[in-house]
Amino acid sequence: MNRREQQKANTRAKIKTAARKAFHEFGIEATTTREISRLSNVAVGTFFVHYADKLELVKEIYFDDMDEALSSSVGQLAPTSSPAEYLIQIAKILFPFYSDYIESTRHIVADSINHGGFHTQQMQSISQGVSKRFADAGIDTKTAQLFAENMMANYWLVFMECLPKNEFSNGSVIERLEGLNLPFKISFENALQAKR
């Protein structure tokens, strides 16, 4: 990395650090780009050189923190071949994250309704993990992908039910997701039995 690239990375880091603090202290709505610029000791114009708008910055912080939450937790999870258990493990990581970042979650979901892309990369990776577990049990690729898509749809259904009142920490949320995905759990177990 040359000096100019390093300076650019340092400026972005200063802006993110100041924004993270301001969002936590004042909330996203109450924090202006002017305030973030002041707190990070950069000109307002400099802010807009690095970020198109405040939402882009919110997204970057959010997804960086989400990736960190997933990375730090995944190594602590017991390996599982069950697609249903795998999805529950992910939900137990991400649902508390959504709750802790509820204001960001709501802003990003609202934006994604208009423009698409609510953590698409992470969800594709999770969906592939679910599909792979079905395929490993002997279920054909097309059916495994269909099962994974349906399980992810159930995940999003529970997510959308929790979002309005920030009920991600409610203990029954995981039970709801388990219940919705019970047919897929049974299909997986049947495939394992047939494979033996």
N, C-alpha and C positions, 0 to 999 in steps of 0.2 A: 504494500500500500504506500503510495507516494504521499508527500506532505499535504498536498491539497485534499486528497481523499481522506487522510487522517483528520484534517481540520473539519471537513464536512461531517465525518462520523462523530467527532467530538461535539459539534454544534447540535446535531440531531439528538445525541445522548443528553446534552444539557436541557434541550427543549422537553424531551420525554420525562426527565427527572422532575423538572419544574411542573409539568402538566400533571404527572402522577400525584404529586403532593397537593396541587391545587384542586384536582378532581376529588381527592379524598377529603380535603378540608371544606371545600365550598360546593362540591357537586359539579357535574358536567355542564348543566344548563347555566349555572351562575358564573362559570369560569369562561372568560372571553379570551380570544387569541391575543388581544392586547395585554391582558394580565399574564398570560403564559409567557409572552415575549418579555415583559418586564421582569418576571421572576427568573427567567433564564438568562437575562442580561443580553438579549439580542434585539435587533430592530424588528418591528412588525413585518417589514418587507422580507427580512431574513427568514422569519417563520414561514412565510408563504413560498419561499424558495424551496424549503424542505417538505412542506405539507400543503396540499391543495386547500384544505380546510380543517377545522377542528375535528370533524368526524374521522378523517383519515388518520389523525393522530390517536384518537380514541381507539380505533380499530387496531392500529399497530401495537399499542400498549396492551390491549385486551388479548390479542392473539399471541403476543410474546408471552404474556402471563399464563394463558391457557396452555401453550406448548410446554412451558416450564412445569405447570401443575401435572400435565400428563407425563412428561419425562421423569419427573421426580417420583411419581407414584407407580408407574408401570413396573419398575424394577422390584417394588415391594409386593406386587401381586403374585399370588400362587398361580403357576401356569395352569391353564384349563383348556381342554379340547372342546368343551361345550360352548356352542355359539351363544346360547342364552345366558350362561354364566359370564362369558366374556363381556357381553353387552351390559350386564348388570354391574360388573366391575368398572367399566367405563362410566356408567351413569353415576356410580358412587363417587367417582372423582369429579365429573363435570357438573352434576346437579348442585353440589355445594359451591363450586366455582361460580355458576350462574347466579346463585343466591348472593354470594359475596360481591359480585360485580353486576348487581341487578340493574343499575342505571345504565351502564354500558351495554348490557345485554339487551335492554329495551331499545336503546338507540340503534344498535346494530341490526336487530331484528326488523325494526321499522324501515331502515334503509334497505335491508335485503329483500323485503317485500316489494319495494320499488325497483331494485337493481339486481337482486339475486346475490347468492354467494355467502350465506351465513356459515362460516367456517367449513366451506365445501371440502377443502383439502383434508382436514381432520376427519370429517364424516366419511369421505371416500376411503380413507385408510381404515377406519373402523368397519365400514361395510365390507371391505375386502377381507378383513380379519374374520368377520362373521361367515362370509361365503366360503373362505378357505376351510374353516372348521367343519362346515357341512360337507364339502368336497372330500376332506380327509376321512369322513365317516362313510364314504362310498356313494354319496348323492351326486347325481350328474351335475355338471357345471351350470347349465341353464337353470335347473331347479334350485341349486344352491344360491345362485344370484337372485332368483325370484324370492326365495325365503329371506335372504339378507335384506333385500329392498323392503319387504313387508315388515321385518323386525325394525328396520330403521324408521319406517313410517309410524310404527307404534311408539318408538322413542320420541319422535317429533310430536305426536299426539299428546303424550304425557308432558313434554316440554311446554307445549302451547297451553295446556290446562293449568300448569304451574305458574306461567309467566305473569298473568294479571295481578295476582296477589302474592307473588314471590313465595310460593309454597314448595320450593325445591327441597327444603329441609324436612318437610313433613314425612314421617316414617312410612306412611301408606303409599307414597309415590313409587318407591321401589317395588312394593307389592303389586301395585297397579301395572307397572311395566312387566313384571314377572307373569301376571295373569294374562295380559294381552299376548305375550309371547309363548304361553304354555303349549299351544298346538305345534309350534316350531321345536320346542324342547322335546316333545313327544316324538315328533318326526325324526329328530336327531337320534334319540335313544332307540327307536325302531330300526333306523339304518345301522346303528352300531350292532344291534342284536343280529340283524340279517347278515352283516359282514363276518360275524364269528362263525 
